[in-house]
């Protein structure tokens, strides 16, 4: 029996340094945001991995580029609420 991915085109994943470059913040900030589940991320083994498209979409929401429904609460980088 062969194992086939449910997603016919696997998504690209990047590591912390590339995610930091996408978001324009230091790598430690990316790690902290991921650990607090404030950005889209997945931990594979001991490494955080990120979907670049999801990070860009999240950043667009933070910057107000994408409309949100009333039930969505946005956290800004450094927001402790």
Short mmCIF file of the C-alpha atoms (twelve columns), coordinates in Angstrom:
data_MODEL
# 
_entry.id   MODEL 
# 
loop_
_atom_site.group_PDB 
_atom_site.id 
_atom_site.type_symbol 
_atom_site.label_atom_id 
_atom_site.label_alt_id 
_atom_site.label_comp_id 
_atom_site.label_asym_id 
_atom_site.label_seq_id 
_atom_site.Cartn_x 
_atom_site.Cartn_y 
_atom_site.Cartn_z 
_atom_site.pdbx_PDB_model_num 
ATOM 1  C CA . UNK A 1  0.000   0.000  0.000  1 
ATOM 2  C CA . UNK A 2  1.451   3.330  -0.990 1 
ATOM 3  C CA . UNK A 3  1.059   6.389  1.190  1 
ATOM 4  C CA . UNK A 4  -0.210  9.369  -0.716 1 
ATOM 5  C CA . UNK A 5  -0.442  12.876 0.585  1 
ATOM 6  C CA . UNK A 6  -3.924  14.317 0.870  1 
ATOM 7  C CA . UNK A 7  -2.540  17.532 -0.621 1 
ATOM 8  C CA . UNK A 8  -1.462  16.853 -4.214 1 
ATOM 9  C CA . UNK A 9  1.086   19.697 -4.094 1 
ATOM 10 C CA . UNK A 10 2.998   19.762 -0.808 1 
ATOM 11 C CA . UNK A 11 3.475   23.248 0.559  1 
ATOM 12 C CA . UNK A 12 6.889   24.753 0.902  1 
ATOM 13 C CA . UNK A 13 8.090   25.026 4.515  1 
ATOM 14 C CA . UNK A 14 10.761  27.387 5.771  1 
ATOM 15 C CA . UNK A 15 12.703  27.558 9.021  1 
ATOM 16 C CA . UNK A 16 13.011  30.335 11.603 1 
ATOM 17 C CA . UNK A 17 15.581  32.515 9.796  1 
ATOM 18 C CA . UNK A 18 13.537  32.626 6.596  1 
ATOM 19 C CA . UNK A 19 10.341  33.277 8.555  1 
ATOM 20 C CA . UNK A 20 12.113  36.136 10.341 1 
ATOM 21 C CA . UNK A 21 13.082  37.637 6.987  1 
ATOM 22 C CA . UNK A 22 9.478   37.407 5.749  1 
ATOM 23 C CA . UNK A 23 8.128   39.096 8.884  1 
ATOM 24 C CA . UNK A 24 10.985  41.563 9.295  1 
ATOM 25 C CA . UNK A 25 11.696  40.620 12.902 1 
ATOM 26 C CA . UNK A 26 14.568  38.829 14.675 1 
ATOM 27 C CA . UNK A 27 14.566  35.003 14.709 1 
ATOM 28 C CA . UNK A 28 14.019  34.948 18.489 1 
ATOM 29 C CA . UNK A 29 10.811  36.941 18.023 1 
ATOM 30 C CA . UNK A 30 9.619   34.377 15.470 1 
ATOM 31 C CA . UNK A 31 10.368  31.538 17.912 1 
ATOM 32 C CA . UNK A 32 8.523   33.322 20.721 1 
ATOM 33 C CA . UNK A 33 5.478   34.054 18.532 1 
ATOM 34 C CA . UNK A 34 5.383   30.445 17.338 1 
ATOM 35 C CA . UNK A 35 5.691   29.078 20.882 1 
ATOM 36 C CA . UNK A 36 2.741   31.274 21.925 1 
ATOM 37 C CA . UNK A 37 0.743   30.112 18.868 1 
ATOM 38 C CA . UNK A 38 0.472   33.705 17.640 1 
ATOM 39 C CA . UNK A 39 1.696   32.975 14.108 1 
ATOM 40 C CA . UNK A 40 0.981   30.031 11.807 1 
ATOM 41 C CA . UNK A 41 3.678   27.449 12.550 1 
ATOM 42 C CA . UNK A 42 4.274   23.744 13.051 1 
ATOM 43 C CA . UNK A 43 6.964   22.089 15.088 1 
ATOM 44 C CA . UNK A 44 8.677   19.210 13.330 1 
ATOM 45 C CA . UNK A 45 10.937  17.474 15.791 1 
ATOM 46 C CA . UNK A 46 12.749  20.281 17.587 1 
ATOM 47 C CA . UNK A 47 12.433  22.799 14.745 1 
ATOM 48 C CA . UNK A 48 9.704   25.289 14.018 1 
ATOM 49 C CA . UNK A 49 8.596   25.276 10.383 1 
ATOM 50 C CA . UNK A 50 6.473   27.840 8.577  1 
ATOM 51 C CA . UNK A 51 4.410   28.071 5.418  1 
ATOM 52 C CA . UNK A 52 5.613   31.297 3.740  1 
ATOM 53 C CA . UNK A 53 2.192   31.968 2.177  1 
ATOM 54 C CA . UNK A 54 0.490   31.617 5.573  1 
ATOM 55 C CA . UNK A 55 3.018   33.996 7.144  1 
ATOM 56 C CA . UNK A 56 2.438   36.582 4.417  1 
ATOM 57 C CA . UNK A 57 -1.337  36.265 4.843  1 
ATOM 58 C CA . UNK A 58 -0.989  36.630 8.635  1 
ATOM 59 C CA . UNK A 59 1.207   39.693 8.133  1 
ATOM 60 C CA . UNK A 60 -1.328  41.184 5.717  1 
ATOM 61 C CA . UNK A 61 -4.052  40.766 8.338  1 
ATOM 62 C CA . UNK A 62 -1.848  42.434 10.952 1 
ATOM 63 C CA . UNK A 63 -1.257  45.340 8.592  1 
ATOM 64 C CA . UNK A 64 -4.963  45.655 7.795  1 
ATOM 65 C CA . UNK A 65 -4.648  44.545 4.166  1 
ATOM 66 C CA . UNK A 66 -7.282  41.812 4.502  1 
ATOM 67 C CA . UNK A 67 -10.814 42.235 5.893  1 
ATOM 68 C CA . UNK A 68 -11.747 40.183 8.936  1 
ATOM 69 C CA . UNK A 69 -15.029 39.028 10.326 1 
ATOM 70 C CA . UNK A 70 -16.087 40.379 13.717 1 
ATOM 71 C CA . UNK A 71 -15.220 37.136 15.525 1 
ATOM 72 C CA . UNK A 72 -11.524 37.284 14.604 1 
ATOM 73 C CA . UNK A 73 -9.208  38.759 17.245 1 
ATOM 74 C CA . UNK A 74 -5.916  40.052 15.927 1 
ATOM 75 C CA . UNK A 75 -2.723  40.073 17.924 1 
ATOM 76 C CA . UNK A 76 -0.018  42.464 16.881 1 
ATOM 77 C CA . UNK A 77 3.657   41.681 17.302 1 
ATOM 78 C CA . UNK A 78 4.546   42.556 20.882 1 
ATOM 79 C CA . UNK A 79 0.896   42.806 21.959 1 
ATOM 80 C CA . UNK A 80 0.556   41.133 25.348 1 
ATOM 81 C CA . UNK A 81 -3.237  41.134 25.441 1 
# 
